[in-house]
């Protein structure tokens, strides 16, 4: 076997090991983790759900950092660089720091075939477990019950909104998908369900195994006006909170679940009201309704399923008037594309469909055909492009300074325009 020296070498190796991208099940991962001696000595929070996982992890991290804790966070996928998947004490880990843990996984594998996600998850968990953390925050990759992250028994689970996504793996309706997500619960431990309309399957499974289920509207709730918001949970209240720095109407729901999780863990990682205020004010997460000032305005969002697209539509609508809205869009072929395109139809004036650098992606030409089939407006045009950056360049060339450009869909779409950093747009009309 060729010697692997760099992170790039190891990622190529992980890519070649398993014929499938996804193979759900914990037996193989658990066997390797046991041989690695993988174990956490700090409180662990796991976060599952369809939408809102990344935002929830980012807010938990930001508040814990403000409270003085040494945090570790694992999220996936990444936007530009693999190392983004792991942050230690608020900083993205270096490639060199990860290499020894890939070596540990390989040594413990003993011929077990791991997928790319399983191998890389074990490496990152190994790094986190050895980093003397005060709290570990783990985002579940897909589903919950059979996801590699679920080999870790968490002290508190958070289940965010449930919607239809990855149905070929998780089931064809919310109840079935909810039951898969519920697999991250543990007997006697708190699970915060931040979906305001939770599936009955989540509640039933929590009751069945004796988890301490926290439901929005029963165990915690929030209220707000245009200036501030308040939260109340079991035995604790926060009043006069500023809105989270992450934009979008759905972020209050995510923040509410975050405060419930921290309340549930108060005996293990207490946080002050000031840490909550500072953390929510300072939290950052690229690609979640990220508005980049410029001319035209740029909006970046990894919305790629009907639920998150509906949130994006509402958030774009609330931004105010723009003469023309241009949309750069690329997505995986297995997504429910027609309803997503239809939902945004009234808001988008010009589409730029893009290919993406993965075999799972829908071709730009297929996106165009799906859009054309159901578009009823006659004043809208569209084009196809070979990459997100090429599509963005075309949008900038066609835009006036007062317009806005929304880049959304897959992580590959948003990541594709962030390769050289966050673009600052200057429409050509200003140069004259």
Helices and strands as residue ranges (DSSP letters): H 7-17, H 27-36, E 43-48, H 53-66, E 71-74, G 82-85, E 86-88, E 91-92, H 95-109, H 116-129, E 135-139, G 148-151, E 156-159, H 167-170, H 174-181, G 182-184, E 190-193, H 200-209, E 212-215, E 221-224, E 229-233, E 236-241, H 251-264, H 273-282, E 290-292, E 297-301, H 306-317, E 325-330, H 337-345, E 350-354, H 364-374, E 381-385, H 388-398, E 404-409, H 411-415, G 428-430
